[in-house]
Amino acid sequence: MNTPTLSAPVNRRDFLKLSGLAGGGLALAFYLRAGGSAAAADGVATGDFSPNAFIRISPSGAITIVSKQPEMGQGVKTSLPMVIAEQLEVSWKDITIEQGDFDEKFGGQSAGGSNSTPSNYDNFHLLGATARTMLVEAAAQTWGVPAGECTAANATVQHKASGKSLKYGQLAAKAATLPIPAKDAVSLKQPKDFKLLGKRIPQYDSVKIVTGQPLFGIDVKVPGMLFAVYEKCPAFGGKVVSANLDFIKTLPGVKDAFILEGNGKVKELVPGVAIIATSTWAAFSARKQLKVTWDEGKVVNESWDTFVAQAREKAPQPGARNLRKDGDPDAALAGAAKTVSAEYLYPFISHANLEPQNTTAHWKDGVMEVWSPTQIPTIGIGLVTKVLGIPANKIKLHLNRAGGGFGRRIGADYLVEAAAIAHRVNAPVKLTWSREDDLRHDQFRPGGLHFLKGGIDAQGKVIAWKNHCFTFGEGGNPGSGGSLSGDEFPGRWIANYQAEQTMFDTGWPMGPWRAPGSCVFAWVMHSFIDELAHAGGRDPLALRLELLGSKDEMPAGSGGAAKGGKGGGGGYNVARMRNVLKFAAEKAGWGKKKFAKGSGAGIAFHFSHRGYFAQIAEVSVSQDGQLKVDRFVTGADIGAQVVNLSGAENQVEGSVIDGLGVLLTQELNIERGRVVQSNFHDYPLIRITEAPAKIETHFLKTNYPTTGLGEPALPPVAPAICNAIFATTGKRIRQMPLSRTDLRWS
């Protein structure tokens, strides 16, 4: 990143024009203004050393690092401060981490797309190193010696020649008066000297979590707070005709009840009935007696089964949109030694966050103050401005830890609901969704169907591939993760290739789900590649390496995905994928193990969100059809540095368990424009007894920028397991979830 240095401080408006705060990255010039001093900023005590918005050192020696990204269990509140602490030369046990509220001084603040690490990693190194450089200079000036003779370690600057040393706290006031050095005057610690990065560091909040201390949005307490629930139409986009509000207002603890008209957008402020009470229990209890007459609108004519039937009917016809066509797939299929045809189907699913959606809001003196576990604060603020007309500078947003995100809290419907309710109430109001609300009014991962046909020659080489993909969307655009790229692997790799897409326009709310698009496309593509390998009598690993070919780079084509490789398209480093595939196979002992009857192994790989991953599953299936994942091996290339080893392993292991859980049982049925399932009894999540018996994670260190881990480990999980099931039972899994398939064998 080329970061300008400023010879003098600039005002905030001019800085924003200069930097644009593009891509959620940290605009370093705003915090490290060369030539300006690090004197105490607003809200920082006199005498504190605060060279930027993230570091504060008091004369007492207390060291505070601010974490600006939303934390939802991915560990970013630990890993990014580790980067600063590494360069600052302080011990982990000696620092305090604060969660930063939403503030433009921090630059981009979001959690999504596995962007937190790559967007901040280099800049955070510079932040810590700059503060260390200033502290060393403060000591050197105090002693009248050259700064080059001084070293920093454990929050102390030493001058070995004289034996003198000063703690950072003793240097804070002096350092605060010094000019901030230019970037090229700051020396960064080299990886060989790292003491923190790459080590196992527990999540900063772990003790508070396991001891039940308040951290999450649902824990927020504000003096004088009231509690709200919000009843919405079971059918997506329905409107309130009437409700028994007068009766509801007579119930114990109820303070008010009213109708909100909404703005007609299923992912924004949906029409509904708000109940305000003195406790969550009183609000929930009153809701049970609420009677609403609904205008359910047009979505009552839409059902999942109807769309599936239509897709099967339309599959032989040309797709509504041609995504890519190379060569002559039809002719190649006609001349193939063997052809394989298959239908792959996956359902709509929910995010199923452990913590239901919630937000606390208070409208007072023309300011909307909000406490919310949101992934992208700017979306919530923008929605409040759009729906309620409150200027963004009159919205104050506190970021709370989220009990799971997975893309759900990118949407801000729950946040704007709370703000809209608070706008009508003369008190702070906490809105809490029930588990049923969370399941039935989610912004769902769209389901889809793929109709594939592949051809192989006499040597088992793939010579043709056709895919007609059906997806769902609204307003002419596929839902998040539903848009297939023409570059999606193996597009660009097969000479005779065609990908088409047809979309069903619905009124159903859809949103990003962990590794959007990749989470399902990897399953489809690598399951079908496995089918072609077995049809041609080929080893599944050997065929994948053959498909990848000998090129080291595959440039983006006409169907390229967004910059950064968020999907399967875009620029593709083939050499990295080949290497990590071989690496994972070696770690798993692929091809060297003889499996007993009822056991087998499967393999898959995928590139998404800048990460190159290959995975091998070893499974056993009892004759009565009970699946057990005995061993799951991941090979990962996320660049030059694993920031927090325990956090990284946690992300991969969590992805494996999450991917398996979705594969096993998760599906939503939508009938008459509404979700049939209501809670975990009919939308079961994975149990501990169903988790893999052994999960191994291996990182392949490469000379590439460090990238994120929240998403790229998940996509290959399902195909690796399904391919292992085929190797074990001879049954090909072409429909999610697995509960739809009888795995019994004889």
SEVEXRO-723915 format. One record per residue (C-alpha): z, x, y. Coordinates in Angstrom, 1 decimal. Example, Ala and Ser with C-alpha at 12.3 -4.5 7.8 and 13.67 -1.06 7.14 Angstrom:
! SEVEXRO-723915
7.8:12.3:-4.5
7.1:13.7:-1.1
This chain:
! SEVEXRO-723915
0.0:0.0:0.0
-1.0:1.4:3.4
1.9:0.6:5.6
1.6:1.2:9.4
4.5:2.8:11.1
5.4:1.7:14.6
6.3:4.0:17.4
8.5:1.3:19.0
10.0:-2.0:17.8
7.8:-5.0:18.0
8.8:-8.6:18.4
8.7:-10.9:15.4
5.6:-12.9:16.4
3.6:-9.7:17.0
4.7:-8.3:13.8
3.7:-11.4:11.8
0.3:-11.1:13.4
0.1:-7.5:12.4
1.2:-7.8:8.8
0.3:-11.3:7.7
3.1:-11.0:5.1
0.2:-11.3:2.6
0.8:-12.0:-1.1
4.5:-12.4:-0.9
4.8:-8.6:-0.4
7.4:-6.9:1.7
6.0:-5.9:5.1
7.8:-2.6:5.4
7.0:-1.9:9.0
9.2:-4.8:10.0
12.3:-3.2:8.4
11.6:0.5:8.9
10.4:0.8:12.5
9.8:4.5:13.0
11.5:5.6:16.1
13.8:2.6:16.4
17.5:3.0:15.5
19.4:1.5:12.7
22.1:0.1:14.9
23.9:-3.0:13.8
21.6:-6.0:13.7
22.4:-9.7:14.1
25.2:-10.7:11.8
26.1:-7.1:11.0
29.5:-5.7:12.1
29.6:-3.0:14.7
29.7:0.4:13.1
27.9:-0.7:10.0
24.8:1.2:8.9
22.0:-1.3:8.3
18.6:0.4:8.5
16.8:-2.6:7.2
17.4:-6.2:6.1
18.4:-5.2:2.6
21.0:-2.4:2.9
24.4:-2.5:4.7
27.0:0.3:4.5
30.3:-0.3:6.4
32.7:2.4:7.6
35.0:1.4:4.8
32.4:2.6:2.3
31.5:-0.9:1.1
27.8:-0.9:0.1
25.9:-4.2:0.1
22.3:-4.7:-1.1
20.6:-8.0:-0.4
18.4:-9.6:-3.1
15.7:-11.7:-1.4
13.9:-13.1:-4.4
15.0:-16.4:-6.0
16.9:-15.7:-9.2
16.4:-18.1:-12.2
17.5:-15.9:-15.1
14.6:-13.4:-15.0
17.1:-10.8:-13.7
15.4:-10.0:-10.4
18.7:-10.1:-8.6
19.6:-7.1:-10.7
16.4:-5.2:-11.2
15.1:-4.9:-7.6
18.5:-3.8:-6.1
18.5:-1.2:-8.9
15.4:0.3:-7.3
17.0:0.5:-3.9
20.3:1.9:-5.4
18.3:4.5:-7.3
16.8:6.0:-4.2
19.9:5.5:-2.1
21.9:7.6:-4.6
24.8:5.2:-5.2
26.5:4.3:-8.4
25.8:0.8:-9.7
29.5:0.0:-10.0
30.0:0.7:-6.3
27.6:-1.9:-4.8
27.8:-5.6:-4.0
24.7:-7.7:-4.3
24.2:-10.7:-2.0
21.6:-13.4:-2.5
19.6:-13.7:0.6
18.8:-17.1:2.1
15.3:-17.9:3.1
14.4:-15.9:6.2
11.1:-14.5:7.5
12.9:-11.1:8.1
12.7:-10.5:4.3
9.0:-10.9:4.0
7.7:-12.9:1.1
10.4:-14.7:-1.0
9.1:-16.3:-4.1
9.6:-16.2:-7.9
6.4:-17.0:-9.9
3.4:-15.3:-11.3
5.5:-12.3:-12.5
5.0:-11.0:-8.9
8.5:-10.0:-7.9
8.4:-6.5:-9.3
4.8:-5.5:-8.5
5.0:-6.9:-5.0
8.3:-5.1:-4.1
8.6:-2.1:-6.3
7.0:0.7:-4.2
8.4:-0.7:-1.0
12.0:-0.9:-2.3
11.8:2.7:-3.4
10.9:3.6:0.2
13.7:1.3:1.6
16.4:3.1:-0.4
15.0:6.6:0.2
14.7:6.0:4.0
18.4:5.0:4.2
19.4:8.1:2.1
17.3:10.3:4.4
19.1:9.0:7.4
22.5:9.5:5.9
21.7:13.0:5.0
20.5:13.7:8.5
23.7:12.2:9.9
25.7:14.6:7.8
23.5:17.5:8.7
23.9:16.8:12.4
27.7:16.4:12.0
28.0:19.9:10.4
25.2:21.5:12.5
23.2:22.6:9.5
19.6:21.9:8.4
19.2:18.6:6.5
17.3:20.5:3.8
20.5:22.2:2.8
22.2:18.9:2.1
22.1:16.7:-0.9
23.1:13.1:-1.7
24.7:11.8:-4.8
27.2:9.0:-5.7
27.3:7.7:-2.1
28.3:11.2:-0.8
26.4:13.9:1.1
27.2:17.5:0.2
26.6:20.8:1.8
26.9:23.2:-1.1
26.9:26.4:1.0
30.1:25.4:2.9
31.6:23.1:0.3
31.7:20.2:2.8
31.1:16.6:1.8
31.2:13.2:3.5
31.2:9.7:2.1
28.5:7.3:3.1
31.1:5.2:4.8
32.2:8.1:7.0
28.5:8.6:8.0
27.7:4.9:8.6
28.4:4.9:12.4
26.5:8.1:13.0
23.5:7.1:10.8
23.3:3.8:12.7
22.4:5.7:15.9
19.6:7.7:14.4
15.9:6.9:14.7
14.3:5.6:11.6
12.0:8.3:10.2
8.3:7.7:9.5
7.2:7.1:5.9
5.7:10.6:5.5
9.1:12.2:6.5
10.8:10.5:3.6
11.0:12.1:0.1
11.2:9.9:-2.9
13.2:10.7:-6.0
10.9:11.5:-8.9
11.1:9.5:-12.2
12.5:12.6:-14.1
15.5:12.4:-11.8
16.2:8.7:-12.2
19.8:7.8:-13.1
19.5:4.0:-13.1
15.9:3.0:-13.7
15.0:2.7:-17.3
18.6:2.3:-18.3
20.4:-0.8:-19.7
22.1:-2.6:-16.8
23.8:-6.0:-17.4
22.7:-8.8:-15.1
24.8:-8.7:-12.0
26.0:-12.4:-12.3
26.7:-12.3:-16.1
30.5:-12.4:-15.8
30.4:-15.2:-13.3
28.0:-17.2:-15.5
30.0:-16.9:-18.7
33.3:-17.7:-16.8
31.8:-20.8:-15.2
31.9:-19.7:-11.6
29.8:-21.6:-9.1
26.4:-20.0:-8.7
23.8:-22.7:-9.3
22.3:-25.4:-7.1
24.2:-28.0:-9.1
27.5:-26.2:-8.2
27.0:-26.6:-4.5
30.0:-28.2:-2.6
29.9:-29.0:1.1
32.8:-30.6:3.0
32.3:-34.4:3.3
29.5:-34.4:0.7
28.2:-37.5:-0.8
26.2:-37.8:-4.0
22.8:-39.4:-4.7
20.5:-40.5:-7.5
16.9:-41.5:-7.1
15.2:-44.1:-9.3
11.4:-43.8:-9.6
8.8:-45.9:-11.3
8.5:-45.0:-15.0
4.7:-45.1:-14.5
3.3:-42.2:-12.5
2.7:-43.2:-8.9
4.2:-46.7:-9.1
5.7:-48.4:-6.0
8.9:-50.4:-5.4
8.3:-54.2:-4.9
12.0:-55.2:-4.8
15.4:-54.1:-6.0
18.9:-55.7:-6.2
20.2:-53.5:-3.4
22.9:-55.9:-2.1
24.5:-56.0:-5.5
24.4:-52.2:-5.9
26.2:-51.8:-2.6
29.2:-53.7:-3.9
29.7:-51.4:-6.9
32.7:-49.0:-7.0
32.1:-45.8:-5.0
28.7:-46.8:-3.7
28.2:-46.1:0.0
24.6:-47.2:0.4
21.4:-48.0:-1.4
17.9:-48.1:0.0
14.2:-47.9:-0.7
12.1:-44.9:0.3
8.4:-45.7:0.6
7.2:-42.2:-0.2
3.9:-40.7:0.8
1.7:-41.7:-2.2
1.6:-38.2:-3.8
2.9:-37.9:-7.3
4.0:-34.3:-6.7
5.6:-34.9:-3.3
7.8:-37.8:-2.2
7.4:-40.5:-4.8
8.5:-44.1:-3.8
11.9:-45.0:-5.2
15.4:-46.4:-4.8
18.2:-44.1:-3.6
21.8:-44.8:-4.4
24.5:-42.9:-2.4
28.0:-42.7:-3.7
31.3:-40.8:-3.5
30.7:-39.0:-6.8
27.8:-38.2:-9.2
29.5:-40.4:-11.8
29.7:-43.4:-9.4
26.0:-42.9:-8.5
24.9:-42.6:-12.1
27.1:-45.6:-13.1
25.6:-47.8:-10.4
22.1:-46.8:-11.4
22.6:-48.4:-14.8
22.9:-51.7:-13.1
19.9:-51.2:-10.8
17.1:-53.7:-11.3
13.7:-52.8:-9.8
10.5:-54.7:-9.8
7.6:-52.2:-9.8
4.0:-52.2:-8.9
2.9:-49.7:-11.6
-0.6:-49.1:-10.2
-3.7:-48.0:-12.1
-2.1:-45.4:-14.3
-0.9:-48.0:-16.8
-4.5:-47.9:-18.1
-4.2:-44.2:-19.0
-2.9:-42.9:-22.3
-3.0:-39.5:-24.1
-4.5:-41.0:-27.3
-7.3:-42.7:-25.4
-8.3:-39.4:-23.7
-8.2:-37.5:-27.0
-10.5:-40.1:-28.6
-12.9:-39.8:-25.6
-12.9:-36.0:-25.9
-13.8:-36.1:-29.6
-16.6:-38.5:-28.7
-18.0:-36.4:-25.9
-17.5:-33.0:-27.6
-21.1:-32.7:-28.9
-22.5:-33.4:-25.5
-22.9:-30.7:-22.7
-19.7:-30.1:-20.7
-19.4:-31.4:-17.2
-19.2:-27.8:-16.0
-20.9:-24.7:-17.5
-18.4:-21.8:-17.1
-20.5:-19.1:-18.6
-23.6:-18.7:-20.7
-24.8:-15.3:-22.0
-27.7:-14.9:-24.4
-28.8:-17.7:-26.7
-25.7:-19.0:-28.5
-27.5:-21.8:-30.3
-30.2:-19.5:-31.7
-27.6:-16.9:-32.8
-25.6:-19.6:-34.5
-28.7:-20.9:-36.3
-29.3:-17.4:-37.6
-25.7:-16.5:-38.5
-24.7:-15.6:-42.0
-21.7:-17.8:-41.6
-20.5:-20.3:-39.0
-17.1:-21.7:-38.4
-16.3:-24.9:-36.4
-12.9:-25.9:-35.3
-11.0:-28.3:-33.0
-7.8:-27.0:-31.3
-5.4:-29.5:-29.6
-2.3:-28.9:-27.6
-0.2:-31.6:-25.9
1.4:-32.1:-22.5
4.9:-30.5:-22.4
7.9:-30.3:-20.1
9.6:-27.3:-18.6
12.9:-28.6:-19.9
15.1:-26.5:-17.5
18.7:-26.4:-18.7
19.8:-27.2:-15.2
18.2:-30.5:-14.1
16.5:-30.6:-10.7
18.9:-30.9:-7.7
19.2:-30.2:-4.0
21.9:-30.6:-1.4
20.7:-31.5:2.1
22.4:-32.3:5.5
20.6:-33.7:8.5
22.7:-32.9:11.6
21.8:-32.3:15.3
18.1:-32.1:14.6
18.4:-29.5:11.9
17.9:-30.1:8.1
20.1:-27.7:6.2
19.2:-27.4:2.5
20.8:-25.8:-0.5
18.3:-25.6:-3.4
17.3:-23.7:-6.5
13.7:-23.4:-5.6
11.2:-20.7:-6.7
9.0:-20.7:-3.6
10.9:-21.7:-0.5
7.9:-22.0:1.7
6.5:-24.8:-0.4
9.7:-26.8:0.0
9.9:-26.2:3.7
6.3:-27.1:4.1
6.8:-30.3:2.2
9.7:-31.4:4.3
7.7:-30.7:7.4
4.7:-32.6:6.1
6.6:-35.7:4.9
9.5:-35.9:7.4
7.9:-34.3:10.4
10.7:-31.8:10.9
9.5:-28.5:12.3
9.8:-25.5:10.0
12.1:-23.8:12.5
14.5:-26.7:12.3
14.9:-26.3:8.5
17.6:-23.9:7.2
17.3:-23.1:3.5
19.9:-21.5:1.3
18.7:-20.1:-2.0
20.8:-21.0:-5.1
20.5:-19.5:-8.5
18.4:-21.7:-10.7
19.3:-22.6:-14.3
15.8:-21.9:-15.5
12.5:-22.2:-13.7
9.4:-21.4:-15.8
7.2:-22.7:-13.0
8.9:-26.0:-12.6
10.8:-25.2:-9.4
7.6:-24.0:-7.7
7.1:-27.8:-7.1
9.5:-29.1:-4.5
9.5:-32.9:-5.1
13.2:-32.8:-5.8
13.9:-30.9:-2.6
11.9:-33.3:-0.4
13.6:-36.2:-2.1
17.0:-34.9:-1.1
15.9:-34.2:2.4
14.4:-37.6:2.8
17.6:-39.2:1.5
19.8:-37.0:3.8
17.6:-38.0:6.7
18.9:-41.5:6.3
22.6:-40.6:5.7
25.1:-39.3:8.2
26.6:-36.8:5.8
25.6:-33.9:3.4
24.1:-35.4:0.3
23.7:-33.8:-3.2
20.8:-35.2:-5.2
21.1:-34.7:-8.9
18.4:-35.7:-11.4
19.4:-37.0:-14.8
18.0:-35.4:-18.0
15.8:-38.4:-18.3
14.5:-37.9:-14.7
13.8:-34.3:-15.5
11.8:-35.0:-18.6
9.9:-38.1:-17.4
9.2:-36.9:-13.8
8.4:-33.3:-14.5
5.2:-31.6:-13.3
3.8:-31.1:-16.8
1.8:-28.4:-18.4
-1.5:-30.1:-19.1
-2.6:-30.7:-22.7
-6.1:-29.9:-23.8
-8.7:-29.8:-26.6
-11.2:-27.1:-27.5
-14.2:-27.6:-29.7
-15.4:-24.2:-30.9
-18.2:-22.9:-33.0
-18.6:-19.2:-34.0
-21.1:-17.2:-35.9
-20.8:-14.0:-37.8
-23.5:-11.8:-39.4
-23.6:-10.4:-42.9
-21.2:-7.6:-42.0
-18.7:-10.0:-40.5
-19.5:-9.1:-36.9
-19.1:-11.9:-34.3
-22.5:-12.6:-32.9
-22.1:-16.1:-31.3
-19.3:-18.2:-29.7
-19.4:-21.7:-28.1
-16.4:-23.5:-26.6
-16.3:-27.0:-25.1
-12.9:-27.3:-23.5
-11.4:-30.6:-22.3
-8.6:-30.6:-19.8
-6.8:-32.9:-17.4
-6.5:-32.9:-13.6
-6.3:-35.0:-10.5
-8.6:-35.4:-7.5
-11.4:-33.5:-9.2
-9.4:-30.3:-9.9
-7.8:-29.3:-13.2
-4.0:-29.3:-13.4
-2.3:-25.9:-13.0
-3.2:-23.8:-16.1
-5.9:-26.2:-17.1
-8.9:-24.3:-15.6
-10.6:-22.1:-18.2
-12.2:-18.9:-16.7
-15.7:-18.0:-17.9
-14.3:-14.5:-18.2
-11.5:-15.5:-20.6
-11.6:-13.2:-23.6
-13.9:-13.0:-25.6
-16.2:-14.1:-22.7
-18.1:-10.9:-21.5
-17.6:-9.3:-24.9
-19.9:-11.4:-27.1
-23.7:-11.2:-26.4
-24.3:-14.9:-27.2
-21.5:-16.8:-25.6
-21.1:-20.2:-23.9
-18.0:-21.8:-22.4
-18.0:-25.3:-20.9
-15.3:-27.6:-19.5
-14.9:-31.3:-19.1
-12.0:-32.7:-17.1
-10.3:-36.1:-17.3
-9.2:-37.2:-13.9
-5.7:-38.8:-14.1
-2.8:-39.8:-11.9
-0.4:-37.6:-13.9
1.7:-34.9:-12.2
0.9:-31.4:-13.5
2.2:-28.0:-12.5
2.5:-24.4:-13.6
4.2:-23.7:-16.9
5.2:-20.2:-17.9
2.0:-18.0:-18.0
-0.2:-20.9:-16.8
-3.4:-21.2:-18.8
-2.8:-18.1:-20.8
0.0:-19.8:-22.7
-2.5:-22.0:-24.4
-5.8:-20.2:-24.1
-4.4:-17.2:-26.0
-3.4:-19.5:-28.9
-6.9:-21.0:-29.1
-8.9:-17.8:-28.7
-6.9:-15.6:-31.0
-6.4:-18.3:-33.7
-10.2:-18.8:-33.8
-10.8:-15.0:-33.8
-8.6:-14.9:-36.8
-10.6:-17.7:-38.4
-13.8:-15.6:-37.9
-12.1:-12.5:-39.3
-11.1:-14.2:-42.5
-14.5:-16.0:-42.8
-16.2:-12.5:-42.6
-13.7:-10.8:-45.0
-12.5:-8.6:-42.1
-9.1:-7.2:-41.3
-7.9:-9.2:-38.2
-6.8:-6.0:-36.4
-10.2:-4.2:-37.2
-12.2:-7.2:-35.9
-10.2:-7.3:-32.7
-10.7:-3.7:-32.1
-14.4:-4.1:-32.8
-14.6:-7.0:-30.3
-12.9:-5.0:-27.6
-15.5:-2.3:-28.1
-15.7:1.2:-26.6
-15.8:0.5:-22.9
-12.7:1.5:-21.0
-13.1:-1.1:-18.2
-14.6:-4.6:-18.2
-15.4:-5.7:-14.7
-14.9:-9.3:-13.6
-17.9:-11.5:-14.1
-19.1:-14.8:-12.7
-16.1:-16.6:-14.2
-13.5:-14.1:-12.9
-9.9:-15.2:-12.4
-7.8:-14.6:-9.3
-7.2:-11.1:-8.2
-4.4:-9.5:-10.2
-5.5:-10.8:-13.6
-3.3:-13.9:-13.6
-5.5:-15.4:-16.2
-7.7:-13.9:-18.9
-10.5:-13.2:-16.4
-10.8:-10.7:-13.6
-11.0:-6.9:-14.1
-9.8:-6.0:-17.6
-8.6:-2.5:-18.6
-10.0:-2.4:-22.1
-8.6:1.0:-22.9
-5.0:-0.2:-22.1
-5.5:-3.2:-24.4
-6.9:-1.1:-27.3
-4.1:1.4:-27.0
-1.3:-1.3:-26.9
-2.9:-3.1:-29.8
-2.9:0.1:-31.9
0.6:0.9:-30.7
2.0:-2.5:-31.8
0.2:-2.3:-35.1
1.7:1.1:-35.7
5.2:0.0:-34.8
4.8:-3.0:-37.1
3.3:-1.0:-40.0
0.2:-3.3:-40.0
-1.7:-3.1:-43.2
0.9:-0.9:-44.9
3.3:-3.6:-46.1
2.8:-5.6:-49.3
4.1:-9.2:-48.8
5.6:-11.3:-51.5
4.1:-14.7:-52.2
5.1:-17.1:-49.5
5.1:-14.3:-46.8
2.5:-12.8:-44.5
1.7:-11.3:-41.2
-0.4:-12.3:-38.2
-1.6:-10.5:-35.1
-2.7:-11.4:-31.5
-3.0:-9.8:-28.1
-3.5:-11.0:-24.5
-3.7:-9.8:-20.9
-2.1:-11.9:-18.2
-0.1:-11.4:-15.0
-1.0:-7.7:-15.0
0.6:-7.1:-18.5
-1.2:-5.9:-21.7
0.6:-7.2:-24.8
0.0:-7.2:-28.5
2.3:-8.9:-31.0
2.7:-9.1:-34.8
4.6:-11.8:-36.6
5.9:-11.6:-40.1
6.8:-15.0:-41.5
7.8:-16.7:-44.7
7.1:-20.3:-45.7
9.1:-21.9:-48.5
7.2:-24.1:-50.9
8.7:-27.2:-49.3
7.2:-26.1:-46.0
10.1:-24.5:-44.1
9.0:-21.8:-41.8
11.0:-18.7:-40.9
9.9:-15.9:-38.6
11.4:-12.9:-40.3
10.2:-10.2:-37.9
8.4:-10.2:-34.6
7.1:-7.0:-33.1
5.9:-6.7:-29.5
3.9:-3.8:-28.0
3.9:-3.9:-24.2
2.2:-2.0:-21.5
3.6:-2.9:-18.1
2.9:0.5:-16.5
4.8:3.6:-15.6
8.4:2.4:-15.4
10.6:-0.2:-17.1
13.1:-1.0:-14.3
16.0:-2.4:-16.3
15.6:-1.8:-20.1
18.0:-4.5:-21.1
16.5:-7.0:-18.7
13.0:-6.1:-19.9
14.0:-6.6:-23.5
15.6:-9.9:-22.6
12.4:-11.1:-20.9
10.3:-10.3:-24.0
12.8:-11.7:-26.5
13.1:-14.8:-24.4
9.4:-15.2:-24.3
9.2:-14.9:-28.1
11.9:-17.5:-28.6
10.4:-19.8:-25.9
6.9:-19.4:-27.4
8.1:-20.2:-30.8
10.1:-23.2:-29.6
7.1:-24.7:-27.9
5.0:-24.1:-31.0
7.6:-25.7:-33.3
8.4:-29.1:-31.8
7.6:-29.7:-28.2
5.2:-32.4:-27.2
5.1:-35.4:-24.8
3.3:-38.6:-25.6
2.0:-40.4:-22.5
1.3:-44.1:-23.0
0.4:-46.6:-20.2
0.8:-43.9:-17.6
4.4:-42.9:-18.5
6.2:-40.4:-20.7
7.5:-41.9:-24.0
10.2:-39.3:-24.7
13.4:-39.5:-22.7
15.9:-36.7:-23.7
16.4:-33.9:-26.2
16.9:-36.2:-29.1
13.1:-37.0:-29.0
12.1:-33.8:-27.3
13.9:-31.2:-29.4
14.2:-27.6:-28.3
14.5:-24.6:-30.5
17.8:-24.1:-32.3
19.5:-20.7:-32.9
18.8:-21.0:-36.7
15.1:-21.3:-36.0
14.9:-18.1:-33.9
13.3:-15.1:-35.4
15.6:-13.1:-37.7
14.5:-9.8:-36.0
12.7:-9.2:-32.7
11.5:-5.7:-31.9
10.2:-4.7:-28.4
8.4:-1.5:-27.8
7.2:-0.3:-24.4
4.1:1.9:-24.1
4.6:4.0:-21.0
1.3:4.4:-19.1
0.3:5.9:-15.7
-0.3:2.5:-14.0
1.7:0.6:-11.4
4.8:-1.1:-12.7
4.3:-4.8:-13.2
6.4:-7.9:-14.1
7.6:-9.4:-17.3
8.4:-13.1:-16.9
5.1:-14.3:-18.3
2.8:-11.8:-20.1
4.9:-11.5:-23.2
4.6:-15.2:-24.1
0.8:-16.0:-24.6
0.3:-14.0:-27.9
3.4:-15.4:-29.5
1.9:-18.7:-30.9
-1.3:-17.2:-32.2
0.5:-14.3:-33.9
2.8:-16.8:-35.7
0.0:-19.2:-36.6
-2.2:-16.4:-37.9
0.8:-15.3:-40.1
1.2:-18.8:-41.4
-2.4:-18.8:-42.5
-2.0:-15.4:-44.2
1.0:-16.9:-46.0
-0.1:-20.4:-46.9
-3.9:-20.5:-46.4
-3.3:-23.4:-43.9
-4.9:-23.0:-40.5
-2.9:-24.4:-37.6
-5.2:-26.1:-35.1
-2.7:-28.5:-33.5
0.5:-28.0:-31.6
3.3:-28.5:-32.3
3.8:-27.3:-35.8
5.8:-30.4:-36.6
2.4:-32.2:-36.8
1.3:-30.0:-39.8
2.5:-30.1:-43.4
3.2:-26.5:-44.3
4.1:-27.2:-48.0
2.1:-25.1:-50.5
2.0:-24.6:-54.2
